[in-house]
Amino acid sequence: YLNTFTERPTVQGRLLFWLAALWEIEYGRPTGWLYYEMNLWKPCSSPACGPAKKHPIVWESAGALKETAFTDWPEGNFIWRELDRIFANGDGQFVYPCTDGPCGGVRLAALRDGLEDWELFRQLGRPALPLLRQLVRGARDWRADVGRLQELRAEAAKMLAAKRVEVLI
């Protein structure tokens, strides 16, 4: 399923909004997105965490490493808690403790980009459907092709610009 967890490719968070745009244009719903918490940071007080150090976050697909990122904080902060089967790494964590206060990460930026994409497709309307379907058809039926995503977004922007010119003429 498309999701925003730390171990998942970042593009999944953005594609959630492509799927929302697809369903909104096709079925009239959803019309918004509600996420339960953005700053669910719970620092580790257990010796099991160890000191902060740079280490890879790995997502495996057929034995190949994909979308590997590095952190300098323990991203799996629920693994030492009693209810460790409820949450996944990164669930509810889009802002992190930084020296000068909270800061966002690349997953938060991907959500922002996805929301902007959704608005672009919303304004384009039904002509956006063939573009959207090239990458998303369902929560379990999608392609994580970032290059194609950028091409399709640019094509949608051109289509919307042409549509607005037609209105002015």
C-alpha angles and dihedrals in degrees: 000000000000109000146153101238119139095246093051124090109272091234090069091072090053093046090056086073093046087056090047089052091049093051094043092053093044101038107012093247145128103037098173145009127242119189118188100226138357100187106045092145113156112180117222116247093174123103085228088077096060123193121321111267137157111270135154126263105212132200113187127206118180089337095307124116112241132184093355113186133180129228135185095207131064100267096184094070097155098058094090097046127096095246096050095144095061101064134044126211110287095014105145092001116113099129123052138195110270132173094265097036134286120347133185127239137213092278090058089049089051090053090050091050090048092052090050090049090050091054091049091052091043090056091046093051124184095358086068093064098085090048094049093046091059089071108018133034100150144347089276098031111071144113123233095212106143094181092053090045090058091047093049092047091052090048091051091050091052091048091051092048090051090048091053092048089053089054091052094050 
